[in-house]
Amino acid sequence: MLRSCGGCGLPSGCDAGDFVPSGCGGGDRESGGAAAASPSPILTGGPSPTTVAADGDGIKVASFLGGLRRDFSGLDAPKRLGLLWYTRIGSGWTSGKLPKDPPSEWAGIGWTGQPAVVREGGKTYLLVGGYDHRLHKIDAESGDAVWEARFDDIVKSSPTIIEDPDPAGEDDRFLVLAGSRRGYPLDLDDPDVAPYRAFSLRTGKELWRLPVPQTRCYSRDCDASGLFYDGKLYIGVESGWFYKLDPFRAEAWGKHRLPVIEAERLLLGTTEDRRRHRRNLVLEASPVLVGQTIFVSSGAGHVYGLRPSDLEVVWDYRTGSDLDGTPVPTADQKLLVTVEKQYIEGHGGVLSLDPSRPPEDAVFWFLPTGDRELSEWKGGVLGSVAVNDSSNRDGSQPALGAVVAVDGYLYVFSQDTLARERVKGPNLEKRLRTPVVVAKLWMGGGITTPAFVGDRIVVAGYDEIVHLYRLTYEEAAEGDAGALPSADGRWWTVSLRETASFTGGGAYEASPVVWDGRVYIGSRDGNLYCLGER
């Protein structure tokens, strides 16, 4: 007779194809340990997921992957990818990663590079950073530039748009925040390095800039996108500092102004991490809110949970690898964490972590991806996971995720249904559970993050092609081959096919955003493209 694990009522072991609800570890230590007796205090409370309205003025896509939950890349995906317009972004010079590296000229838009979307006066605008050292406000209908704000280096982060509840005037109501590399040709120890900056959405006027202190990390850039929560702005910079800012108050800083810093925390890992990684301790990921805890991945090899009030570390999961991608929460409060193949013996891939458990028991499953030499990378995943949660709030479809790996493939997988086989973890941990993979499609690989919008996935990479895939859900019965459950109690089989594609003039590293039947995506060929139905 099969035994119940006690946490969910299912048979112990949770065999292949079985739905494993949140909080269930299958009754064994290898799959996460016993179910939590009560909700973790670090996950209680917090804002509920919100629905973005397509019509009306206001902020639509506020930040990288939408904002607080990082699960939203837009609305109303097109059926085709015809070229509607393109805008020349151009190029700019930047220093080498290390002091010995020569400078080089970079073109277009790169990682993470996802445009933000806002509507003003009935018109839609994009905010996007470019390798031409500028932040651009662009008319989404025509591709015409409204204004360009100057940085000292290539702009890599996806912008964040926030609203001041008590502005001095209309020019101050909405702010746009973005980060760049440290400044070209500034030296690493230059006191003027201040790559994270705020501008007026209406005029493009600079409002403040954030100095980044030098640490034992080799970088002083800012690739992350800020998290705006309860009137405060949370942002990590590559030197390892993580800040809580009041974005609406600024103080004099030489010829410029800097925001009021309410709390700060240095996240550079352990002594062992610093020995293994040397100076590669870069904090590139964007923060995310789950419950009332802010989570961020660090290049020092940790996923940190921070208390918003004072940035005290209340949870710390260590992989030892370089972690570049932003952790993405699921509807059942797991964290999908991408892992690069670096400083570890096993494969990189995607970890599903349950932060309601102690870190040593937090692994729910691991999806390994293949090893492959690609530029400076050896495998794993550098981008973030895209999930279908924002278009599946009612739980009427299976919970899915999609990720682009360095090995060349797009992986589409179940968030909560486990396969029969066991796998080794990033550090060769034995017999970890792994999710059911719905599709594994060659698309050249890359470091970008897909856009998962409704029943469509938009993704691009190093094959220089923008791919549009459509998912089809067919109702099934429990036990049918490949059947996945939805939260409303039904079962489905899921298939995926490519329905359209577009080829530009170069590789894609930036993440796409989708709005009103159009796809907006930047390329390393120097252009920002608008694609859709002609």
C-alpha positions in Angstrom: 0.0 0.0 0.0 1.2 3.5 -0.8 1.7 5.8 2.1 0.8 9.4 2.3 3.7 11.8 3.1 1.3 13.6 5.4 1.9 17.0 4.0 -0.4 16.8 1.0 -2.3 13.5 1.1 -0.5 12.1 -2.0 1.4 8.9 -1.9 4.9 9.2 -0.6 7.6 9.5 -3.2 5.4 11.6 -5.6 5.9 9.5 -8.7 6.5 10.7 -12.2 3.7 13.0 -13.4 2.3 13.5 -10.0 1.3 17.1 -9.0 3.3 18.2 -6.0 1.5 21.1 -4.3 3.4 24.0 -2.6 4.8 22.9 0.7 5.1 19.2 -0.1 8.5 17.7 -0.3 7.4 14.2 -1.0 8.3 13.0 2.5 12.0 12.6 1.9 15.0 14.8 2.6 16.3 14.5 -1.0 13.3 16.5 -2.3 13.2 19.1 0.3 12.4 17.7 3.7 9.1 17.6 5.6 6.4 20.2 4.9 6.6 23.4 6.8 4.2 23.3 9.8 3.2 26.9 9.4 3.8 29.7 6.9 7.2 31.2 7.1 7.1 34.7 8.7 9.3 36.0 5.9 6.6 35.2 3.4 3.5 36.5 5.1 1.7 39.6 4.1 2.9 41.7 1.2 0.8 43.1 -1.7 -1.4 40.9 -3.8 -0.7 40.4 -7.5 -2.3 43.2 -9.6 -3.8 43.2 -13.0 -2.5 45.7 -15.6 -5.2 47.4 -17.6 -4.5 47.8 -21.3 -6.4 51.1 -21.7 -6.0 54.3 -19.8 -3.0 56.4 -18.9 -0.4 55.3 -16.4 2.6 52.9 -16.0 2.0 49.6 -17.9 5.3 47.6 -17.7 7.1 49.3 -14.8 10.4 47.5 -14.7 12.2 44.4 -15.8 9.6 41.6 -16.0 7.0 44.0 -14.7 8.1 45.1 -11.3 7.3 43.7 -7.8 6.8 40.0 -8.9 8.9 40.0 -12.1 6.3 37.8 -13.8 4.9 40.2 -16.5 6.2 41.1 -20.0 3.1 42.7 -21.4 -0.3 42.1 -23.0 -1.8 41.0 -26.3 0.9 39.2 -28.2 0.7 39.4 -32.0 0.2 36.4 -34.3 2.9 37.5 -36.8 6.3 39.3 -36.6 6.2 41.7 -39.5 8.6 44.7 -39.4 6.5 47.7 -38.4 9.4 50.1 -37.8 12.9 50.2 -36.5 14.9 53.0 -34.7 18.6 53.4 -34.9 20.1 53.3 -31.4 23.7 53.4 -32.5 26.8 52.5 -30.5 29.3 53.7 -27.8 32.7 53.0 -26.4 33.2 51.2 -23.0 36.1 50.0 -21.0 37.1 46.4 -20.7 35.8 44.3 -17.9 39.2 44.0 -16.3 41.9 46.8 -16.2 44.1 44.8 -18.6 41.3 44.5 -21.2 41.2 47.1 -24.0 38.2 49.3 -24.6 35.7 48.4 -27.3 32.7 49.8 -29.1 29.3 48.2 -28.4 26.2 48.6 -30.6 22.5 48.5 -30.0 20.8 47.2 -26.9 22.0 44.3 -24.7 21.4 42.4 -21.5 18.9 43.0 -19.9 17.6 45.7 -22.1 13.8 45.2 -21.8 11.8 48.4 -22.5 9.4 49.8 -19.9 6.0 50.9 -21.2 3.9 53.9 -20.1 0.9 55.8 -21.5 0.6 59.5 -21.3 -2.2 61.6 -22.9 -3.5 58.5 -24.7 -0.2 57.7 -26.3 2.1 54.8 -25.6 5.8 55.4 -25.0 8.8 53.1 -24.5 11.8 53.8 -22.2 14.9 51.9 -23.1 18.6 52.2 -22.5 21.1 51.9 -25.3 24.8 51.2 -25.9 25.0 54.8 -27.3 25.3 56.0 -23.7 21.7 57.2 -23.7 18.3 56.5 -22.1 15.6 56.9 -24.8 11.9 57.9 -24.6 10.4 56.6 -27.8 6.9 57.0 -29.3 5.7 53.4 -29.5 3.5 54.0 -32.5 6.1 55.6 -34.8 9.5 54.9 -33.3 10.3 58.6 -33.0 12.5 59.7 -30.1 10.8 62.1 -27.7 14.0 62.8 -25.7 17.4 61.2 -24.9 19.2 61.4 -21.6 22.9 61.2 -21.5 24.9 58.7 -19.4 28.7 58.3 -19.2 28.7 54.8 -20.5 26.6 52.1 -22.2 23.2 51.6 -20.5 22.5 48.0 -19.7 19.7 47.8 -17.1 16.0 47.8 -18.0 14.5 51.1 -16.9 12.1 51.4 -13.9 9.2 53.9 -14.0 7.8 55.1 -10.6 5.1 57.6 -9.6 5.6 60.3 -6.9 2.4 60.4 -4.9 3.1 64.0 -3.9 4.9 65.7 -6.8 5.9 69.3 -6.9 4.6 69.6 -10.4 3.7 67.5 -13.5 7.3 67.3 -14.6 8.1 65.5 -11.3 5.1 63.1 -11.2 6.9 60.2 -12.9 10.5 59.2 -12.6 12.6 56.9 -14.8 15.5 55.2 -13.3 18.2 53.2 -15.1 21.8 52.0 -14.7 24.9 51.9 -16.8 28.5 50.7 -16.8 30.8 52.7 -14.5 31.6 55.5 -17.0 34.0 55.7 -20.0 36.9 56.2 -19.7 36.8 56.5 -15.9 39.2 54.3 -13.9 37.8 51.8 -11.5 38.8 53.9 -8.5 37.5 57.2 -9.8 35.3 59.0 -7.1 32.9 60.2 -9.8 31.5 56.7 -10.6 27.7 57.1 -10.3 26.0 54.8 -12.8 22.4 54.6 -11.3 20.4 57.7 -12.2 16.9 59.2 -12.1 15.2 61.4 -14.7 11.9 63.2 -15.2 9.7 61.0 -17.5 8.2 64.1 -19.1 11.4 66.1 -19.8 14.4 63.7 -19.5 16.0 66.1 -17.0 18.4 64.3 -14.6 17.1 64.5 -11.0 19.8 62.5 -9.1 22.6 60.0 -9.5 23.8 57.3 -7.0 27.5 57.0 -6.4 28.8 53.4 -6.2 31.6 52.7 -3.7 34.5 50.6 -4.8 34.9 47.2 -3.1 37.0 44.1 -3.6 34.6 43.3 -6.5 36.1 44.2 -9.9 33.0 46.2 -11.1 31.2 49.4 -10.2 28.5 49.1 -12.9 24.7 48.9 -12.4 22.9 46.3 -14.5 19.9 45.8 -12.2 16.4 47.3 -12.4 15.1 48.9 -9.2 12.2 47.6 -7.2 9.7 50.2 -6.1 7.8 49.1 -2.9 5.9 51.1 -0.3 7.4 54.4 -1.5 11.0 53.2 -1.4 13.4 52.1 -4.2 15.5 49.0 -3.7 18.5 48.5 -6.0 21.7 46.4 -6.0 24.9 47.6 -7.8 27.7 45.5 -9.1 30.2 46.3 -6.4 27.9 44.3 -4.0 26.1 47.1 -2.3 22.3 46.9 -1.9 20.4 50.0 -1.1 17.1 51.2 0.2 16.5 54.7 -1.3 14.0 57.5 -0.9 13.8 58.3 -4.6 11.8 61.5 -4.0 14.3 63.2 -1.8 17.8 64.2 -2.9 20.8 66.0 -1.4 23.6 68.0 -3.0 26.6 66.0 -4.2 29.1 68.3 -5.9 27.6 69.5 -9.1 24.9 66.8 -8.9 22.3 65.5 -6.5 22.1 62.1 -4.8 19.1 60.3 -3.4 18.6 59.8 0.4 20.0 56.4 1.4 17.8 54.9 4.2 19.6 51.6 4.5 22.4 49.7 2.8 23.9 46.2 2.9 27.1 44.8 1.4 26.5 41.4 -0.2 29.8 39.8 -1.1 29.4 36.2 0.1 31.6 34.3 2.5 35.4 34.2 2.8 35.3 31.0 0.8 33.3 32.6 -2.0 35.8 35.5 -2.2 38.6 33.0 -2.4 37.1 31.0 -5.2 35.5 33.9 -7.1 38.4 36.2 -6.5 37.0 39.6 -7.6 34.1 38.2 -9.6 31.5 39.0 -6.9 29.2 41.0 -9.1 25.6 41.8 -8.1 23.8 42.1 -11.4 20.3 40.7 -10.6 17.2 42.8 -10.0 15.4 42.4 -6.6 12.0 40.9 -6.3 9.3 41.0 -3.5 7.8 37.8 -2.1 5.5 38.4 0.9 7.3 41.1 2.8 10.8 39.9 2.0 13.0 41.2 -0.8 15.1 38.5 -2.6 18.1 39.0 -4.8 20.7 36.8 -6.4 24.3 37.6 -6.1 27.3 36.8 -8.2 29.0 35.7 -5.0 26.8 32.6 -5.3 24.0 33.4 -2.9 20.2 34.1 -3.0 19.6 36.5 -0.2 16.3 37.3 1.5 16.4 40.8 3.0 14.1 42.6 5.5 12.9 45.7 3.8 13.0 47.9 6.9 16.8 47.7 7.4 18.0 45.2 4.7 19.0 42.6 7.4 19.6 39.2 5.8 16.9 36.9 7.0 17.4 34.0 4.5 20.6 32.9 2.6 20.8 30.1 0.1 24.3 29.4 -1.2 25.0 27.7 -4.6 28.6 28.8 -4.9 28.1 29.5 -8.6 27.8 32.9 -10.4 24.2 34.0 -10.3 23.3 36.6 -12.9 19.6 36.2 -13.5 16.8 37.8 -11.4 15.0 35.3 -9.2 11.3 35.0 -10.3 8.6 34.0 -7.8 5.8 31.6 -8.7 2.1 31.9 -7.6 2.8 29.4 -4.8 5.8 31.4 -3.5 8.7 29.4 -4.9 11.7 31.1 -6.3 12.9 30.2 -9.8 16.7 30.9 -9.7 18.9 30.6 -12.8 22.4 29.2 -12.2 25.4 29.8 -14.5 28.0 27.0 -15.0 30.9 28.7 -13.1 32.8 27.8 -9.9 30.7 24.6 -9.6 31.4 20.9 -10.5 27.8 20.2 -11.8 25.7 21.7 -14.5 24.0 25.1 -14.4 20.3 25.4 -15.0 17.2 26.4 -12.9 16.6 25.9 -9.2 13.1 26.0 -7.7 13.6 27.1 -4.1 11.1 27.2 -1.3 12.0 30.1 0.9 9.4 29.1 3.5 11.9 26.4 4.5 15.4 26.7 6.0 18.0 27.2 3.2 19.5 23.8 3.7 16.1 22.2 2.9 14.9 24.8 0.3 15.5 22.9 -3.0 12.1 21.8 -4.5 13.6 20.8 -7.9 16.5 21.4 -10.2 16.5 21.5 -14.0 20.0 21.0 -15.3 21.0 22.4 -18.7 23.9 21.3 -20.9 27.4 22.6 -20.9 28.6 24.6 -23.9 31.4 27.0 -24.7 29.8 30.3 -25.8 31.8 33.5 -25.6 33.0 33.7 -22.0 30.4 31.2 -20.7 30.5 27.5 -20.2 26.8 26.6 -19.7 23.9 27.1 -17.5 21.5 30.1 -17.6 22.4 33.8 -17.4 18.9 35.3 -18.1 15.8 34.9 -16.0 12.8 32.5 -16.1 9.6 33.8 -17.8 6.4 32.4 -16.2 2.8 32.3 -17.3 1.5 33.4 -13.9 0.4 36.9 -14.9 -2.0 35.4 -17.5 -3.0 32.5 -15.4 -4.2 34.2 -12.2 -7.3 32.0 -12.1 -5.3 28.8 -12.3 -7.1 27.5 -15.4 -3.9 26.4 -17.1 -0.8 24.5 -16.0 1.8 26.6 -14.3 4.7 26.8 -16.8 8.1 28.5 -17.0 10.4 29.2 -20.0 14.1 29.9 -20.1 16.9 30.3 -22.6 20.1 28.4 -21.8 23.7 28.8 -23.0 23.5 25.3 -24.4 21.4 26.5 -27.3 17.9 25.5 -26.2 14.7 27.1 -25.1 13.3 25.0 -22.2 9.6 25.1 -21.4 8.8 23.3 -18.2 6.2 22.6 -15.5 6.6 24.7 -12.3 5.0 22.0 -10.1 4.9 18.6 -11.8 7.9 16.4 -11.3 9.5 13.8 -13.6 10.3 10.3 -12.6 14.1 10.6 -12.9 16.4 12.2 -10.3 19.3 14.5 -11.2 22.5 15.8 -9.6 22.5 19.4 -8.4 24.9 22.2 -9.2 27.3 21.0 -6.6 26.6 17.3 -7.5 24.0 16.9 -4.8 22.4 13.5 -5.4 18.9 12.6 -6.3 17.2 16.0 -6.6 13.8 16.1 -8.2 13.4 17.6 -11.6 10.4 19.1 -13.4 8.6 17.7 -16.4 10.0 19.4 -19.5 7.2 20.3 -22.0 9.5 21.3 -24.8 13.2 21.7 -25.5 13.7 23.6 -28.8 16.9 24.6 -30.5 17.0 28.4 -31.0 20.8 29.1 -30.8 20.9 29.8 -27.1 21.7 33.1 -25.5 21.5 35.2 -22.3 18.1 36.8 -22.9 14.8 36.3 -21.0 11.7 35.2 -23.0 8.4 37.1 -22.9 5.6 34.8 -21.8 2.3 36.5 -22.8 -0.9 34.5 -22.8 -0.5 31.4 -25.0 2.6 32.8 -26.7 6.3 33.0 -26.0 8.6 35.5 -27.7 12.3 34.7 -27.5 15.5 35.7 -29.4 19.2 34.9 -29.1 22.4 34.2 -30.8 20.9 32.7 -33.9 19.9 36.3 -34.8 16.2 35.3 -35.0 13.2 36.5 -33.1 10.9 33.4 -32.6 7.2 33.4 -31.8 5.9 30.2 -30.3 2.3 29.3 -29.6 1.2 26.9 -26.8 -1.9 24.7 -27.3 -3.7 23.3 -24.3 -5.9 20.2 -24.8 -8.0 18.9 -21.9 -6.9 15.5 -20.7 -7.4 13.1 -17.8 -5.2 12.4 -14.9 -2.8 9.7 -15.9 -2.7 10.5 -19.6 0.7 10.6 -21.1 2.3 14.0 -20.5 -0.8 15.4 -18.7 -0.2 18.4 -16.4 -2.6 19.7 -13.7 -4.0 23.2 -13.4 -4.8 24.7 -10.0 -8.5 24.5 -10.7 -8.4 20.7 -10.7 -8.3 19.9 -14.4 -5.6 18.2 -16.5 -4.0 19.2 -19.8 -1.6 18.2 -22.4 0.6 21.1 -23.7 2.2 21.4 -27.1 4.4 24.1 -28.6 5.0 25.2 -32.1 6.7 28.1 -33.8 4.3 30.3 -35.7 6.4 33.2 -36.9 9.9 34.6 -36.9 11.9 37.7 -37.8 15.6 38.1 -38.7 17.4 41.3 -38.0 21.0 42.2 -38.6 22.6 40.8 -35.5 22.3 38.8 -32.3 19.8 39.5 -29.6 20.8 39.8 -25.9 18.0 42.1 -24.8 14.7 40.8 -23.5 11.5 41.7 -25.5 8.4 43.4 -24.2 5.0 42.9 -25.7 2.2 45.5 -25.9 -1.0 46.0 -27.9 -0.2 43.4 -30.5 3.4 44.5 -30.9 6.8 43.1 -29.9 9.6 45.6 -29.0 13.1 44.2 -28.9 16.6 45.6 -29.2 19.4 44.0 -31.1 23.2 44.1 -31.0 23.0 45.3 -34.7 22.3 48.8 -33.4 18.5 48.9 -33.7 15.3 48.7 -31.7 12.7 46.8 -33.6 8.9 47.0 -33.5 7.3 43.7 -34.8 3.7 42.7 -35.3 0.9 42.3 -37.8 1.0 44.8 -40.7 
